[in-house]
Amino acid sequence: MTIERILARTGFAIALLVAAIACRAEGPENPARPAGAFGGPVVLAPDDLRSLAEPPAAFADVRPGIEHGRAEEFSYDSLVTGTRRKAAVYLPPGYPAGRKYPVLYLLHGIAGNHDEWRGYVHANTILDNLIADGRAVPMILVMPNGRALPDDRPPAADRRFLPEHVAGFAAFERDLLESLVPAIEAKYSASTDRRQRAIAGLSMGGGQALNFGLSHLDRFAWVAGFSAAPNTRPAAELLRDPVAVRGELGLLYLSCGSADDLFTISQGFHRDLKRLGIPHVWNVDRHGHDRESWADNLYQFAQKLFR
């Protein structure tokens, strides 16, 4: 799909909608804006609560005396952009040792790139600690650049919400499925079984993960959206056959902080899932649109994967 067609499909109104997102990872919270202000004031229902235990202290800190995985940069040819694109890859301790590993694809936010999960959220360290404690299955993490544009660098702040930039995130669906996943499975000791493939993301990447994962359950059995942005498509549109979906999902995980400006996006998605009878985890933490929420929920989600 061309950028022009994606822009037509996405619509300028959606671009303006996404433009309202304040990227809280890059600046202080705005005390004048009430939580949930983007989608309306937050009104917590009885089930809008923390459903999983708080992580232990220092769960995302480098721990001495344990085995650590290794991180490397991976390049692949994109059929969408016609360029050589980059992703960060985490390989767990002991890789490869003659086995196939499950793979978790982690997608970043609108202002980030392939280094956001590794450098800002400390995804590699979280996985090292979980694997060392036997709380997570050893897995490969693939952290790509989620904007499928010939120039995929994070733009200046005044260009971040332009329609053509937003369209790059929609174009990544094809880039992921047709270019990145095959390239990862060609180079690494990665399982090709859909039950061994997961997708998750934060903010804009959370919307991508829900959109792409739930639209392609033939490719992903484990799907998570953390603080999903307004690019998230309606649950009823993504899950047209709820009965079939129940048998295909290993886990659908949804989270957001109750102090997040985008809370009502995830809350509404959760309510639609309940109405459709789709089993899922709904975890409401106390955080805003920030690293603490994303690290917390990666810690929770990773423990449930590939079991």
C-alpha positions in Angstrom: 0.0 0.0 0.0 1.4 3.4 -1.0 1.8 6.3 1.4 -0.9 8.1 -0.6 -3.4 5.3 -0.1 -2.5 5.0 3.6 -3.1 8.8 4.0 -6.5 8.4 2.4 -7.4 5.5 4.5 -6.0 7.0 7.7 -7.6 10.4 7.1 -6.5 13.8 8.1 -8.9 13.8 11.0 -7.0 10.8 12.5 -3.8 12.6 12.1 -5.2 15.5 14.0 -6.5 13.1 16.6 -3.0 11.6 17.1 -1.5 15.1 17.1 -3.2 15.6 20.5 -1.0 13.0 22.1 1.5 14.5 24.5 4.5 12.2 24.6 5.0 12.1 28.4 8.3 10.2 28.0 9.9 13.3 26.7 8.7 16.0 29.1 7.0 16.7 32.4 3.4 15.9 33.1 1.0 18.9 32.5 -0.7 19.5 35.8 -3.4 21.6 34.1 -4.6 18.6 32.0 -6.7 16.1 33.9 -5.9 12.4 33.4 -7.8 11.0 30.4 -8.3 14.5 29.1 -7.6 13.5 25.5 -10.6 11.0 25.4 -12.6 12.7 28.2 -12.3 12.6 32.0 -11.4 9.3 33.6 -14.3 7.6 35.4 -13.0 4.3 36.9 -15.4 1.4 36.8 -15.1 -1.4 39.4 -13.0 -3.5 37.2 -10.6 -0.7 36.2 -8.0 -1.7 38.7 -4.6 -3.3 39.1 -5.1 -7.0 38.4 -1.5 -8.1 38.8 1.0 -7.7 41.7 3.4 -4.8 41.7 6.8 -5.7 40.4 9.6 -6.0 42.9 12.0 -3.1 43.5 14.9 -2.9 41.0 13.1 -5.3 38.6 14.5 -3.2 35.6 18.0 -2.7 37.0 21.1 -4.5 35.8 21.8 -7.3 38.3 25.3 -8.6 38.8 26.0 -12.3 39.1 23.5 -13.5 36.5 23.9 -14.4 32.9 23.0 -11.6 30.5 21.7 -11.8 27.0 23.3 -9.8 24.2 21.9 -7.0 22.1 22.8 -6.4 18.4 21.7 -4.3 15.5 20.0 -6.1 12.7 19.4 -4.7 9.2 16.9 -5.9 6.6 15.6 -4.9 3.1 12.2 -3.4 3.2 9.7 -4.1 0.4 7.7 -1.1 1.6 10.3 1.6 1.7 12.9 0.2 -0.7 15.6 0.9 1.8 17.8 -1.0 4.3 16.1 -0.6 7.7 17.3 -1.3 11.2 16.0 -3.2 14.3 17.5 -3.9 17.7 17.5 -7.6 18.6 18.0 -9.1 22.1 19.2 -12.7 22.2 18.7 -14.5 25.5 21.5 -16.1 27.6 22.5 -19.4 26.1 21.5 -18.5 22.6 21.4 -20.6 20.3 22.3 -24.0 21.9 20.6 -26.0 19.2 17.0 -24.8 19.7 14.4 -22.6 18.2 13.3 -19.6 20.3 9.9 -17.8 20.5 10.0 -14.2 19.4 8.4 -11.1 20.9 8.2 -8.0 18.6 8.2 -4.8 20.6 6.9 -1.6 19.0 7.8 2.0 20.1 5.9 5.2 20.4 5.4 8.1 17.9 8.6 9.9 18.9 10.8 6.9 19.4 12.8 4.5 17.3 14.3 1.0 17.5 16.3 2.0 20.6 13.4 3.2 22.8 12.5 -0.2 24.3 16.2 -1.1 24.9 17.6 2.3 26.0 14.6 3.9 27.7 12.4 1.1 29.0 15.4 -1.3 29.7 13.6 -4.2 28.0 16.8 -6.3 27.8 17.5 -6.0 31.5 13.9 -6.8 32.4 14.2 -10.0 30.4 17.6 -10.9 31.8 16.3 -10.7 35.3 13.1 -12.6 34.6 14.9 -15.4 32.7 17.5 -15.7 35.5 14.7 -16.1 38.0 12.9 -18.7 35.9 9.9 -16.4 35.5 10.1 -16.0 31.7 10.8 -18.4 28.9 14.0 -17.5 27.1 12.9 -15.5 24.0 14.2 -13.3 21.3 13.2 -9.7 21.4 12.9 -7.8 18.1 12.6 -4.0 18.5 12.1 -2.4 15.1 11.6 1.1 13.8 7.8 1.2 13.5 7.7 4.1 11.0 7.9 2.5 7.5 9.2 5.6 5.6 12.3 6.0 3.4 13.5 8.5 6.0 12.5 6.7 9.2 14.4 9.0 11.7 12.3 10.5 14.5 11.2 13.9 13.1 11.5 17.2 14.8 8.7 17.9 17.3 6.9 20.3 14.9 6.6 17.5 12.3 5.8 14.6 14.6 2.1 14.6 14.1 2.0 15.4 10.4 -0.2 13.0 8.4 2.7 11.6 6.3 4.5 10.7 9.5 1.5 9.1 11.0 1.0 7.2 7.8 4.4 5.6 8.2 3.1 3.7 11.3 0.2 2.3 9.3 2.6 1.3 6.5 4.7 -0.7 9.0 2.0 -3.5 9.0 3.2 -4.7 5.6 6.8 -4.0 6.4 6.5 -6.1 9.5 4.8 -9.1 7.9 6.4 -9.2 4.5 10.0 -8.0 5.3 11.0 -8.0 8.9 9.5 -11.3 10.2 10.9 -13.3 7.3 14.3 -11.7 7.6 14.4 -12.4 11.4 13.4 -16.0 10.8 16.0 -16.4 8.1 18.9 -15.1 10.2 18.1 -16.2 13.8 17.2 -19.5 15.5 13.6 -18.3 15.7 10.5 -20.4 15.7 8.1 -20.0 12.7 5.1 -21.3 14.7 2.4 -18.6 15.3 2.1 -19.9 18.9 5.7 -18.9 19.4 5.3 -15.4 18.0 4.1 -12.3 20.1 3.6 -8.6 19.4 3.3 -5.8 21.9 3.9 -2.0 21.9 3.6 1.2 23.8 1.5 4.2 22.9 1.5 4.5 19.1 3.2 1.1 19.1 0.5 -0.2 21.4 -2.1 0.7 18.8 0.0 -0.9 16.1 0.4 -4.1 18.1 -3.4 -4.4 18.7 -4.2 -3.5 15.1 -1.6 -5.8 13.5 -1.7 -8.7 15.9 -5.5 -9.0 16.1 -5.8 -8.6 12.3 -3.3 -11.4 11.8 -3.9 -14.1 14.4 -2.6 -16.5 11.8 0.8 -14.9 12.5 0.6 -13.9 16.2 -1.0 -15.8 19.1 0.1 -13.3 21.9 -0.9 -9.6 21.6 -0.5 -6.7 24.0 -1.2 -2.9 23.9 0.4 -0.8 26.6 -1.1 2.8 26.9 -2.5 2.4 23.4 -2.8 5.6 21.3 -5.9 6.7 19.3 -4.5 4.9 16.2 -6.1 1.8 17.8 -8.9 0.5 15.6 -12.2 -0.6 17.2 -12.3 -4.0 18.8 -15.4 -5.0 16.9 -13.6 -4.2 13.6 -10.5 -6.2 14.6 -12.4 -9.1 16.0 -15.2 -9.9 13.6 -15.5 -13.5 14.7 -15.2 -13.6 18.5 -15.9 -17.3 18.7 -12.9 -18.1 16.4 -10.7 -15.6 18.2 -11.1 -17.2 21.5 -9.5 -20.4 20.2 -6.7 -18.6 18.5 -5.4 -16.2 21.2 -2.8 -17.4 23.6 -3.2 -14.1 25.5 -4.6 -10.6 24.8 -3.1 -8.2 27.3 -4.3 -4.6 27.7 -2.9 -2.0 30.2 -2.9 1.7 30.9 -2.1 4.0 33.9 -5.0 5.7 35.6 -3.1 9.0 35.4 -2.6 8.6 31.6 -4.1 11.2 29.3 -5.0 8.4 26.9 -6.6 6.2 29.5 -10.1 6.2 27.9 -8.7 4.7 24.7 -7.6 1.5 26.5 -10.6 1.6 28.8 -13.0 1.7 25.9 -11.2 -1.1 24.2 -11.4 -3.2 27.3 -15.1 -2.6 27.6 -15.7 -3.6 24.0 -13.7 -6.8 24.6 -15.9 -7.6 27.6 -19.0 -7.0 25.4 -17.6 -9.3 22.7 -16.8 -12.0 25.3 -13.0 -12.0 24.4 -10.9 -13.2 27.4 -8.1 -10.8 28.2 -5.9 -9.3 30.9 -6.8 -5.7 31.9 -4.2 -4.2 34.2 -4.6 -0.6 35.4 -1.6 0.8 37.1 -1.2 4.2 38.8 1.2 5.7 36.3 0.9 8.2 33.6 2.0 7.9 29.9 5.5 7.0 31.0 8.4 4.5 31.2 7.3 3.2 34.6 4.0 1.9 33.2 5.6 0.4 30.1 8.4 -1.4 32.1 5.9 -2.6 34.7 3.6 -4.1 32.0 6.4 -5.6 30.0 7.5 -7.4 33.2 4.0 -8.7 33.6 3.3 -9.7 30.0 6.7 -11.4 29.4 6.0 -13.8 32.3 2.8 -15.0 30.7 4.2 -15.6 27.2 4.7 -18.9 25.4 3.4 -21.1 28.3 
